[in-house]
Amino acid sequence: MANQDRPDDLERRRRDLETALASKMPDKPDGSAGKAQGGMAGFGNALRLSSEFIAGVAVGAGLGWFIDRMAGTSPWGLIIFLLLGFGAGVLNVLRSAGQIAEFGAKPPAGGKGSDRK
């Protein structure tokens, strides 16, 4: 099998991959500073994410209820817009958590799209 990788080549590729991943990961604090603030920051982040989700669902339900009242299509407007609000809430949480890119954001340069999150 002439196409097999040699062990030294694999080791070099592994090191290159570790370096590339380390450069893309955010710097982690050394653990000695900010232990008490880390808990409060996590709580604040959880509160922000949950409020974004609840806001999406509430706005969807409110729009659905309003459309049902104006158009007389009860309960279909509420059902449809409640589901759309749920989807919007999940999308907002994923964007805030940094799991997906913002709408219209350009992909990182230097690749064929393989560097996407």
A tleap script that builds the chain and sets N, CA, C and O, in Angstrom:
source leaprc.protein.ff14SB
mol = sequence {
  NMET ALA ASN GLN ASP ARG PRO ASP ASP LEU
  GLU ARG ARG ARG ARG ASP LEU GLU THR ALA
  LEU ALA SER LYS MET PRO ASP LYS PRO ASP
  GLY SER ALA GLY LYS ALA GLN GLY GLY MET
  ALA GLY PHE GLY ASN ALA LEU ARG LEU SER
  SER GLU PHE ILE ALA GLY VAL ALA VAL GLY
  ALA GLY LEU GLY TRP PHE ILE ASP ARG MET
  ALA GLY THR SER PRO TRP GLY LEU ILE ILE
  PHE LEU LEU LEU GLY PHE GLY ALA GLY VAL
  LEU ASN VAL LEU ARG SER ALA GLY GLN ILE
  ALA GLU PHE GLY ALA LYS PRO PRO ALA GLY
  GLY LYS GLY SER ASP ARG CLYS
}
set mol.1.N position { 0.831 -1.173 0.000 }
set mol.1.CA position { 0.000 0.000 0.000 }
set mol.1.C position { 0.878 1.240 0.000 }
set mol.1.O position { 1.383 1.660 1.042 }
set mol.2.N position { 1.050 1.804 -1.149 }
set mol.2.CA position { 1.949 2.932 -1.307 }
set mol.2.C position { 1.317 4.242 -0.827 }
set mol.2.O position { 2.017 5.242 -0.669 }
set mol.3.N position { -0.007 4.244 -0.592 }
set mol.3.CA position { -0.700 5.476 -0.238 }
set mol.3.C position { -0.804 5.681 1.270 }
set mol.3.O position { -1.399 6.666 1.708 }
set mol.4.N position { -0.241 4.775 2.081 }
set mol.4.CA position { -0.315 4.922 3.534 }
set mol.4.C position { 0.587 6.054 4.004 }
set mol.4.O position { 1.646 6.314 3.432 }
set mol.5.N position { 0.127 6.734 5.086 }
set mol.5.CA position { 0.921 7.806 5.667 }
set mol.5.C position { 1.966 7.221 6.602 }
set mol.5.O position { 1.715 6.240 7.302 }
set mol.6.N position { 3.131 7.833 6.603 }
set mol.6.CA position { 4.180 7.403 7.524 }
set mol.6.C position { 3.903 7.965 8.903 }
set mol.6.O position { 3.241 8.996 9.019 }
set mol.7.N position { 4.396 7.312 9.963 }
set mol.7.CA position { 4.137 7.791 11.327 }
set mol.7.C position { 4.658 9.209 11.581 }
set mol.7.O position { 4.005 9.982 12.283 }
set mol.8.N position { 5.826 9.566 11.023 }
set mol.8.CA position { 6.337 10.912 11.254 }
set mol.8.C position { 5.484 11.962 10.540 }
set mol.8.O position { 5.329 13.080 11.033 }
set mol.9.N position { 4.935 11.604 9.387 }
set mol.9.CA position { 4.055 12.513 8.663 }
set mol.9.C position { 2.746 12.706 9.427 }
set mol.9.O position { 2.227 13.819 9.503 }
set mol.10.N position { 2.219 11.632 9.986 }
set mol.10.CA position { 0.995 11.729 10.767 }
set mol.10.C position { 1.207 12.581 12.020 }
set mol.10.O position { 0.346 13.377 12.395 }
set mol.11.N position { 2.355 12.404 12.657 }
set mol.11.CA position { 2.664 13.184 13.859 }
set mol.11.C position { 2.775 14.674 13.523 }
set mol.11.O position { 2.291 15.518 14.277 }
set mol.12.N position { 3.405 14.995 12.402 }
set mol.12.CA position { 3.517 16.389 11.979 }
set mol.12.C position { 2.142 16.976 11.686 }
set mol.12.O position { 1.866 18.117 12.055 }
set mol.13.N position { 1.282 16.214 11.031 }
set mol.13.CA position { -0.064 16.689 10.722 }
set mol.13.C position { -0.892 16.884 11.992 }
set mol.13.O position { -1.690 17.816 12.083 }
set mol.14.N position { -0.694 15.991 12.979 }
set mol.14.CA position { -1.405 16.117 14.241 }
set mol.14.C position { -0.988 17.389 14.974 }
set mol.14.O position { -1.836 18.099 15.516 }
set mol.15.N position { 0.318 17.682 14.993 }
set mol.15.CA position { 0.807 18.904 15.627 }
set mol.15.C position { 0.281 20.144 14.922 }
set mol.15.O position { -0.103 21.118 15.570 }
set mol.16.N position { 0.263 20.107 13.585 }
set mol.16.CA position { -0.284 21.242 12.828 }
set mol.16.C position { -1.752 21.474 13.158 }
set mol.16.O position { -2.197 22.612 13.305 }
set mol.17.N position { -2.498 20.376 13.274 }
set mol.17.CA position { -3.910 20.489 13.607 }
set mol.17.C position { -4.098 21.048 15.017 }
set mol.17.O position { -4.963 21.898 15.229 }
set mol.18.N position { -3.309 20.590 15.975 }
set mol.18.CA position { -3.400 21.108 17.343 }
set mol.18.C position { -3.072 22.598 17.386 }
set mol.18.O position { -3.723 23.354 18.108 }
set mol.19.N position { -2.078 23.024 16.626 }
set mol.19.CA position { -1.721 24.443 16.604 }
set mol.19.C position { -2.843 25.268 15.978 }
set mol.19.O position { -3.172 26.349 16.467 }
set mol.20.N position { -3.424 24.757 14.905 }
set mol.20.CA position { -4.511 25.489 14.252 }
set mol.20.C position { -5.721 25.585 15.172 }
set mol.20.O position { -6.361 26.634 15.242 }
set mol.21.N position { -6.044 24.505 15.880 }
set mol.21.CA position { -7.177 24.529 16.794 }
set mol.21.C position { -6.911 25.453 17.977 }
set mol.21.O position { -7.809 26.168 18.420 }
set mol.22.N position { -5.689 25.442 18.488 }
set mol.22.CA position { -5.347 26.302 19.616 }
set mol.22.C position { -5.426 27.774 19.229 }
set mol.22.O position { -5.781 28.610 20.060 }
set mol.23.N position { -5.102 28.101 17.982 }
set mol.23.CA position { -5.167 29.502 17.565 }
set mol.23.C position { -6.610 29.966 17.390 }
set mol.23.O position { -6.885 31.161 17.496 }
set mol.24.N position { -7.533 29.046 17.125 }
set mol.24.CA position { -8.933 29.422 16.935 }
set mol.24.C position { -9.718 29.436 18.237 }
set mol.24.O position { -10.759 30.088 18.313 }
set mol.25.N position { -9.250 28.737 19.261 }
set mol.25.CA position { -9.942 28.696 20.549 }
set mol.25.C position { -9.639 29.967 21.333 }
set mol.25.O position { -8.525 30.487 21.274 }
set mol.26.N position { -10.641 30.472 22.076 }
set mol.26.CA position { -10.376 31.662 22.897 }
set mol.26.C position { -9.448 31.305 24.054 }
set mol.26.O position { -9.416 30.169 24.526 }
set mol.27.N position { -8.699 32.308 24.493 }
set mol.27.CA position { -7.778 32.088 25.607 }
set mol.27.C position { -8.574 31.808 26.871 }
set mol.27.O position { -9.555 32.492 27.164 }
set mol.28.N position { -8.142 30.794 27.619 }
set mol.28.CA position { -8.797 30.451 28.868 }
set mol.28.C position { -8.032 31.093 30.006 }
set mol.28.O position { -6.802 31.122 29.991 }
set mol.29.N position { -8.754 31.611 31.002 }
set mol.29.CA position { -8.055 32.151 32.160 }
set mol.29.C position { -7.337 31.028 32.905 }
set mol.29.O position { -7.716 29.861 32.808 }
set mol.30.N position { -6.292 31.398 33.651 }
set mol.30.CA position { -5.462 30.391 34.301 }
set mol.30.C position { -6.129 29.752 35.511 }
set mol.30.O position { -5.524 28.877 36.130 }
set mol.31.N position { -7.323 30.138 35.871 }
set mol.31.CA position { -8.055 29.511 36.949 }
set mol.31.C position { -7.850 30.180 38.291 }
set mol.31.O position { -8.694 30.037 39.175 }
set mol.32.N position { -6.766 30.902 38.474 }
set mol.32.CA position { -6.517 31.537 39.770 }
set mol.32.C position { -7.256 32.865 39.895 }
set mol.32.O position { -7.574 33.293 41.004 }
set mol.33.N position { -7.527 33.507 38.790 }
set mol.33.CA position { -8.183 34.818 38.826 }
set mol.33.C position { -9.635 34.689 38.391 }
set mol.33.O position { -9.950 34.017 37.408 }
set mol.34.N position { -10.510 35.345 39.143 }
set mol.34.CA position { -11.895 35.451 38.708 }
set mol.34.C position { -12.759 34.242 38.971 }
set mol.34.O position { -13.711 34.020 38.222 }
set mol.35.N position { -12.487 33.442 39.992 }
set mol.35.CA position { -13.323 32.289 40.297 }
set mol.35.C position { -14.726 32.739 40.687 }
set mol.35.O position { -15.714 32.175 40.216 }
set mol.36.N position { -14.816 33.748 41.540 }
set mol.36.CA position { -16.127 34.212 41.993 }
set mol.36.C position { -16.876 34.904 40.861 }
set mol.36.O position { -18.097 34.780 40.767 }
set mol.37.N position { -16.177 35.621 40.014 }
set mol.37.CA position { -16.835 36.313 38.920 }
set mol.37.C position { -17.266 35.344 37.835 }
set mol.37.O position { -18.206 35.640 37.097 }
set mol.38.N position { -16.611 34.194 37.712 }
set mol.38.CA position { -16.985 33.218 36.700 }
set mol.38.C position { -18.385 32.696 36.915 }
set mol.38.O position { -19.124 32.490 35.953 }
set mol.39.N position { -18.765 32.478 38.165 }
set mol.39.CA position { -20.110 32.009 38.469 }
set mol.39.C position { -21.158 33.047 38.125 }
set mol.39.O position { -22.205 32.724 37.564 }
set mol.40.N position { -20.876 34.284 38.459 }
set mol.40.CA position { -21.831 35.353 38.156 }
set mol.40.C position { -21.901 35.611 36.652 }
set mol.40.O position { -22.968 35.927 36.127 }
set mol.41.N position { -20.786 35.482 35.968 }
set mol.41.CA position { -20.800 35.671 34.518 }
set mol.41.C position { -21.605 34.552 33.855 }
set mol.41.O position { -22.342 34.793 32.899 }
set mol.42.N position { -21.461 33.343 34.362 }
set mol.42.CA position { -22.242 32.228 33.828 }
set mol.42.C position { -23.725 32.408 34.085 }
set mol.42.O position { -24.553 32.098 33.229 }
set mol.43.N position { -24.060 32.910 35.267 }
set mol.43.CA position { -25.462 33.174 35.596 }
set mol.43.C position { -26.026 34.266 34.700 }
set mol.43.O position { -27.152 34.153 34.216 }
set mol.44.N position { -25.254 35.317 34.476 }
set mol.44.CA position { -25.703 36.393 33.591 }
set mol.44.C position { -25.892 35.920 32.165 }
set mol.44.O position { -26.839 36.320 31.487 }
set mol.45.N position { -24.991 35.070 31.715 }
set mol.45.CA position { -25.094 34.529 30.363 }
set mol.45.C position { -26.332 33.638 30.240 }
set mol.45.O position { -27.044 33.701 29.238 }
set mol.46.N position { -26.591 32.811 31.254 }
set mol.46.CA position { -27.774 31.949 31.233 }
set mol.46.C position { -29.052 32.784 31.252 }
set mol.46.O position { -30.020 32.451 30.569 }
set mol.47.N position { -29.059 33.853 32.021 }
set mol.47.CA position { -30.226 34.727 32.081 }
set mol.47.C position { -30.467 35.418 30.739 }
set mol.47.O position { -31.610 35.556 30.305 }
set mol.48.N position { -29.397 35.847 30.090 }
set mol.48.CA position { -29.517 36.505 28.783 }
set mol.48.C position { -30.040 35.532 27.734 }
set mol.48.O position { -30.923 35.881 26.951 }
set mol.49.N position { -29.501 34.309 27.712 }
set mol.49.CA position { -29.933 33.332 26.722 }
set mol.49.C position { -31.384 32.920 26.939 }
set mol.49.O position { -32.142 32.790 25.978 }
set mol.50.N position { -31.775 32.714 28.198 }
set mol.50.CA position { -33.159 32.307 28.457 }
set mol.50.C position { -34.130 33.439 28.141 }
set mol.50.O position { -35.233 33.184 27.657 }
set mol.51.N position { -33.740 34.681 28.407 }
set mol.51.CA position { -34.641 35.790 28.083 }
set mol.51.C position { -34.787 35.965 26.577 }
set mol.51.O position { -35.855 36.355 26.105 }
set mol.52.N position { -33.745 35.688 25.824 }
set mol.52.CA position { -33.869 35.776 24.359 }
set mol.52.C position { -34.804 34.700 23.829 }
set mol.52.O position { -35.576 34.952 22.904 }
set mol.53.N position { -34.744 33.510 24.399 }
set mol.53.CA position { -35.632 32.434 23.965 }
set mol.53.C position { -37.083 32.761 24.332 }
set mol.53.O position { -37.984 32.625 23.505 }
set mol.54.N position { -37.299 33.188 25.559 }
set mol.54.CA position { -38.656 33.500 26.012 }
set mol.54.C position { -39.237 34.663 25.211 }
set mol.54.O position { -40.427 34.661 24.897 }
set mol.55.N position { -38.414 35.651 24.879 }
set mol.55.CA position { -38.890 36.788 24.087 }
set mol.55.C position { -39.338 36.344 22.698 }
set mol.55.O position { -40.356 36.817 22.193 }
set mol.56.N position { -38.585 35.438 22.078 }
set mol.56.CA position { -38.980 34.952 20.753 }
set mol.56.C position { -40.312 34.232 20.785 }
set mol.56.O position { -41.156 34.446 19.915 }
set mol.57.N position { -40.511 33.374 21.785 }
set mol.57.CA position { -41.765 32.638 21.911 }
set mol.57.C position { -42.911 33.595 22.242 }
set mol.57.O position { -44.003 33.463 21.688 }
set mol.58.N position { -42.675 34.554 23.136 }
set mol.58.CA position { -43.731 35.493 23.529 }
set mol.58.C position { -44.148 36.387 22.364 }
set mol.58.O position { -45.339 36.633 22.172 }
set mol.59.N position { -43.198 36.869 21.596 }
set mol.59.CA position { -43.534 37.715 20.444 }
set mol.59.C position { -44.313 36.910 19.400 }
set mol.59.O position { -45.276 37.411 18.820 }
set mol.60.N position { -43.897 35.668 19.165 }
set mol.60.CA position { -44.631 34.821 18.223 }
set mol.60.C position { -46.054 34.561 18.681 }
set mol.60.O position { -46.988 34.625 17.881 }
set mol.61.N position { -46.225 34.266 19.972 }
set mol.61.CA position { -47.569 34.017 20.503 }
set mol.61.C position { -48.413 35.293 20.444 }
set mol.61.O position { -49.598 35.240 20.118 }
set mol.62.N position { -47.807 36.430 20.758 }
set mol.62.CA position { -48.546 37.694 20.710 }
set mol.62.C position { -48.995 38.047 19.302 }
set mol.62.O position { -50.130 38.475 19.095 }
set mol.63.N position { -48.106 37.868 18.339 }
set mol.63.CA position { -48.489 38.141 16.942 }
set mol.63.C position { -49.587 37.190 16.474 }
set mol.63.O position { -50.523 37.606 15.791 }
set mol.64.N position { -49.473 35.918 16.839 }
set mol.64.CA position { -50.491 34.948 16.452 }
set mol.64.C position { -51.842 35.267 17.051 }
set mol.64.O position { -52.867 35.172 16.375 }
set mol.65.N position { -51.846 35.649 18.330 }
set mol.65.CA position { -53.099 36.011 18.991 }
set mol.65.C position { -53.719 37.238 18.330 }
set mol.65.O position { -54.927 37.283 18.096 }
set mol.66.N position { -52.876 38.242 18.028 }
set mol.66.CA position { -53.369 39.469 17.390 }
set mol.66.C position { -53.957 39.170 16.009 }
set mol.66.O position { -55.013 39.695 15.657 }
set mol.67.N position { -53.291 38.346 15.244 }
set mol.67.CA position { -53.793 38.005 13.908 }
set mol.67.C position { -55.097 37.225 14.010 }
set mol.67.O position { -56.011 37.436 13.214 }
set mol.68.N position { -55.187 36.326 14.987 }
set mol.68.CA position { -56.435 35.591 15.181 }
set mol.68.C position { -57.587 36.527 15.536 }
set mol.68.O position { -58.705 36.344 15.054 }
set mol.69.N position { -57.323 37.524 16.372 }
set mol.69.CA position { -58.370 38.465 16.770 }
set mol.69.C position { -58.815 39.330 15.589 }
set mol.69.O position { -60.006 39.598 15.434 }
set mol.70.N position { -57.877 39.764 14.764 }
set mol.70.CA position { -58.202 40.638 13.642 }
set mol.70.C position { -58.813 39.871 12.468 }
set mol.70.O position { -59.748 40.359 11.833 }
set mol.71.N position { -58.300 38.686 12.175 }
set mol.71.CA position { -58.741 37.947 10.996 }
set mol.71.C position { -59.790 36.898 11.318 }
set mol.71.O position { -60.435 36.376 10.408 }
set mol.72.N position { -59.974 36.577 12.592 }
set mol.72.CA position { -60.966 35.567 12.966 }
set mol.72.C position { -60.552 34.161 12.575 }
set mol.72.O position { -61.404 33.337 12.245 }
set mol.73.N position { -59.274 33.878 12.606 }
set mol.73.CA position { -58.772 32.564 12.178 }
set mol.73.C position { -58.393 31.684 13.362 }
set mol.73.O position { -57.574 30.776 13.220 }
set mol.74.N position { -58.975 31.939 14.516 }
set mol.74.CA position { -58.603 31.227 15.736 }
set mol.74.C position { -58.729 29.720 15.539 }
set mol.74.O position { -59.707 29.274 14.941 }
set mol.75.N position { -57.816 28.951 16.000 }
set mol.75.CA position { -56.552 29.116 16.705 }
set mol.75.C position { -55.345 29.009 15.792 }
set mol.75.O position { -54.221 28.900 16.281 }
set mol.76.N position { -55.544 29.038 14.473 }
set mol.76.CA position { -54.446 28.729 13.547 }
set mol.76.C position { -53.344 29.770 13.544 }
set mol.76.O position { -52.172 29.409 13.437 }
set mol.77.N position { -53.668 31.021 13.656 }
set mol.77.CA position { -52.633 32.054 13.700 }
set mol.77.C position { -51.757 31.903 14.924 }
set mol.77.O position { -50.536 32.037 14.843 }
set mol.78.N position { -52.387 31.620 16.076 }
set mol.78.CA position { -51.632 31.428 17.305 }
set mol.78.C position { -50.715 30.221 17.200 }
set mol.78.O position { -49.557 30.282 17.613 }
set mol.79.N position { -51.218 29.137 16.655 }
set mol.79.CA position { -50.401 27.912 16.527 }
set mol.79.C position { -49.213 28.152 15.610 }
set mol.79.O position { -48.080 27.815 15.955 }
set mol.80.N position { -49.466 28.730 14.447 }
set mol.80.CA position { -48.396 28.930 13.469 }
set mol.80.C position { -47.347 29.910 13.990 }
set mol.80.O position { -46.148 29.646 13.899 }
set mol.81.N position { -47.798 31.043 14.537 }
set mol.81.CA position { -46.830 32.034 15.005 }
set mol.81.C position { -46.137 31.615 16.298 }
set mol.81.O position { -45.024 32.062 16.574 }
set mol.82.N position { -46.782 30.763 17.092 }
set mol.82.CA position { -46.110 30.223 18.269 }
set mol.82.C position { -44.955 29.319 17.848 }
set mol.82.O position { -43.883 29.359 18.452 }
set mol.83.N position { -45.168 28.509 16.823 }
set mol.83.CA position { -44.086 27.666 16.300 }
set mol.83.C position { -42.984 28.511 15.664 }
set mol.83.O position { -41.800 28.223 15.840 }
set mol.84.N position { -43.370 29.548 14.928 }
set mol.84.CA position { -42.362 30.438 14.350 }
set mol.84.C position { -41.584 31.168 15.443 }
set mol.84.O position { -40.376 31.364 15.316 }
set mol.85.N position { -42.258 31.566 16.503 }
set mol.85.CA position { -41.591 32.216 17.630 }
set mol.85.C position { -40.629 31.266 18.334 }
set mol.85.O position { -39.554 31.680 18.769 }
set mol.86.N position { -41.008 30.000 18.448 }
set mol.86.CA position { -40.110 29.005 19.029 }
set mol.86.C position { -38.848 28.867 18.186 }
set mol.86.O position { -37.738 28.839 18.718 }
set mol.87.N position { -39.022 28.780 16.872 }
set mol.87.CA position { -37.866 28.689 15.975 }
set mol.87.C position { -36.987 29.929 16.051 }
set mol.87.O position { -35.760 29.827 16.049 }
set mol.88.N position { -37.613 31.094 16.116 }
set mol.88.CA position { -36.845 32.343 16.225 }
set mol.88.C position { -36.104 32.407 17.554 }
set mol.88.O position { -34.974 32.891 17.610 }
set mol.89.N position { -36.732 31.922 18.625 }
set mol.89.CA position { -36.076 31.912 19.931 }
set mol.89.C position { -34.858 31.006 19.945 }
set mol.89.O position { -33.815 31.369 20.489 }
set mol.90.N position { -34.986 29.829 19.349 }
set mol.90.CA position { -33.842 28.911 19.268 }
set mol.90.C position { -32.730 29.527 18.436 }
set mol.90.O position { -31.558 29.436 18.800 }
set mol.91.N position { -33.087 30.151 17.324 }
set mol.91.CA position { -32.087 30.794 16.466 }
set mol.91.C position { -31.378 31.930 17.205 }
set mol.91.O position { -30.163 32.085 17.075 }
set mol.92.N position { -32.114 32.719 17.970 }
set mol.92.CA position { -31.503 33.806 18.742 }
set mol.92.C position { -30.536 33.264 19.790 }
set mol.92.O position { -29.462 33.829 19.996 }
set mol.93.N position { -30.913 32.174 20.451 }
set mol.93.CA position { -30.038 31.587 21.459 }
set mol.93.C position { -28.762 31.066 20.814 }
set mol.93.O position { -27.671 31.269 21.346 }
set mol.94.N position { -28.891 30.398 19.675 }
set mol.94.CA position { -27.702 29.881 18.992 }
set mol.94.C position { -26.796 31.007 18.512 }
set mol.94.O position { -25.573 30.883 18.580 }
set mol.95.N position { -27.368 32.093 18.035 }
set mol.95.CA position { -26.551 33.232 17.614 }
set mol.95.C position { -25.853 33.873 18.801 }
set mol.95.O position { -24.676 34.223 18.715 }
set mol.96.N position { -26.564 34.028 19.901 }
set mol.96.CA position { -25.969 34.651 21.088 }
set mol.96.C position { -24.876 33.784 21.689 }
set mol.96.O position { -23.884 34.296 22.207 }
set mol.97.N position { -25.055 32.486 21.620 }
set mol.97.CA position { -24.055 31.573 22.171 }
set mol.97.C position { -22.865 31.412 21.232 }
set mol.97.O position { -21.862 30.805 21.606 }
set mol.98.N position { -22.965 31.948 20.015 }
set mol.98.CA position { -21.857 31.875 19.077 }
set mol.98.C position { -21.775 30.552 18.344 }
set mol.98.O position { -20.728 30.218 17.790 }
set mol.99.N position { -22.860 29.791 18.330 }
set mol.99.CA position { -22.848 28.499 17.655 }
set mol.99.C position { -23.060 28.626 16.149 }
set mol.99.O position { -22.595 27.784 15.380 }
set mol.100.N position { -23.753 29.666 15.734 }
set mol.100.CA position { -23.926 29.917 14.301 }
set mol.100.C position { -23.607 31.378 14.040 }
set mol.100.O position { -23.669 32.206 14.949 }
set mol.101.N position { -23.267 31.692 12.804 }
set mol.101.CA position { -22.865 33.057 12.440 }
set mol.101.C position { -24.089 33.946 12.300 }
set mol.101.O position { -25.201 33.474 12.059 }
set mol.102.N position { -23.864 35.214 12.454 }
set mol.102.CA position { -24.917 36.197 12.237 }
set mol.102.C position { -25.313 36.187 10.766 }
set mol.102.O position { -24.522 35.796 9.907 }
set mol.103.N position { -26.527 36.614 10.481 }
set mol.103.CA position { -26.993 36.670 9.099 }
set mol.103.C position { -26.151 37.675 8.327 }
set mol.103.O position { -25.968 38.807 8.774 }
set mol.104.N position { -25.641 37.271 7.177 }
set mol.104.CA position { -24.857 38.149 6.325 }
set mol.104.C position { -23.380 38.175 6.665 }
set mol.104.O position { -22.611 38.886 6.019 }
set mol.105.N position { -22.967 37.406 7.677 }
set mol.105.CA position { -21.543 37.385 8.037 }
set mol.105.C position { -20.776 36.607 6.975 }
set mol.105.O position { -21.236 35.580 6.476 }
set mol.106.N position { -19.607 37.118 6.646 }
set mol.106.CA position { -18.798 36.465 5.628 }
set mol.106.C position { -18.009 35.314 6.251 }
set mol.106.O position { -17.573 35.413 7.398 }
set mol.107.N position { -17.820 34.215 5.499 }
set mol.107.CA position { -17.022 33.110 6.033 }
set mol.107.C position { -15.565 33.521 6.168 }
set mol.107.O position { -15.106 34.414 5.456 }
set mol.108.N position { -14.832 32.882 7.071 }
set mol.108.CA position { -13.425 33.241 7.252 }
set mol.108.C position { -12.623 32.996 5.981 }
set mol.108.O position { -12.886 32.052 5.235 }
set mol.109.N position { -11.650 33.851 5.748 }
set mol.109.CA position { -10.825 33.746 4.541 }
set mol.109.C position { -9.805 32.623 4.706 }
set mol.109.O position { -9.480 32.220 5.823 }
set mol.110.N position { -9.315 32.136 3.596 }
set mol.110.CA position { -8.242 31.154 3.626 }
set mol.110.C position { -8.723 29.726 3.632 }
set mol.110.O position { -8.033 28.850 4.152 }
set mol.111.N position { -9.868 29.468 3.077 }
set mol.111.CA position { -10.338 28.085 3.042 }
set mol.111.C position { -11.483 27.932 2.072 }
set mol.111.O position { -11.993 28.896 1.502 }
set mol.112.N position { -11.863 26.691 1.908 }
set mol.112.CA position { -12.969 26.388 1.008 }
set mol.112.C position { -14.268 26.224 1.794 }
set mol.112.O position { -15.166 25.498 1.366 }
set mol.113.N position { -14.370 26.892 2.933 }
set mol.113.CA position { -15.554 26.749 3.765 }
set mol.113.C position { -15.393 25.701 4.827 }
set mol.113.O position { -16.336 25.434 5.571 }
set mol.114.N position { -14.212 25.088 4.926 }
set mol.114.CA position { -14.017 24.031 5.914 }
set mol.114.C position { -13.756 24.588 7.301 }
set mol.114.O position { -13.751 23.833 8.273 }
set mol.115.N position { -13.538 25.896 7.415 }
set mol.115.CA position { -13.261 26.500 8.708 }
set mol.115.C position { -14.511 26.994 9.398 }
set mol.115.O position { -14.425 27.715 10.392 }
set mol.116.N position { -15.664 26.623 8.894 }
set mol.116.CA position { -16.907 27.099 9.498 }
set mol.116.C position { -17.111 26.476 10.856 }
set mol.116.O position { -16.604 25.395 11.154 }
set mol.117.N position { -17.867 27.184 11.675 }
set mol.117.CA position { -18.179 26.676 13.027 }
set mol.117.C position { -19.277 25.666 12.948 }
set mol.117.O position { -19.688 25.118 13.971 }
savepdb mol mol.pdb
quit
